[in-house]
Amino acid sequence: MKRKDNTNYIIGGMLLFIFLIFAVMISATISKDDPPSERPYGMGDINQILQDINSAESYLQDNPADSEVLEVLGNLYYGAGYAYKYDSEDQHKASHYFEHAIAYYQQVLEEDPNNINVRIDMATVAFWSEDYAFAKKHFLKGIESHPEYLNARINYGVFLAQALEEYKEAMKQWQIAKELDPANSEKYEDWIESVRLAAEN
């Protein structure tokens, strides 16, 4: 994602911090007979992510309608794509995994269009893969159906600032997030202040 001026330093550092908050990577330990169990997953071991993807897809062959497994796979591919994009800077591989993440998320949403977690994760993956029209469509759809869903406001604000350079609109989203999450108001104020200078230019 491209930046055109000295706001790169401001936005770039802030975005890496924000992403650590809202990007929840899921891994799975799977046998052929048991559904996957989810656990928080970091970005350091891509081999483990790929192994979990293989296990989940093997399980899915015998349980093709298991929406929980479809969601887990979406999250795993999301994690792999992010690892390749930012840890190894391999955009080609990142795009491959992001595309699969979106495909799995779409299958979940076909069965449960009100799954706000999946919709916002899907929009966020589209953002990272630079499909901005798709990302915006689903951020807005998620916010319309769940206006008080905190992560939607946070992620959409990041998207507006980084992808579209719509800083004032990003600030509005984080102001709403602040109202939804007053216990962390100082955090949102810091984010808003980080882009205020860019918004005034």
Beta strands, then each sheet from edge to edge (+ up, - down):
strand 1: 25-29
strand 2: 37-41
sheet 1: 1+ 2-
end
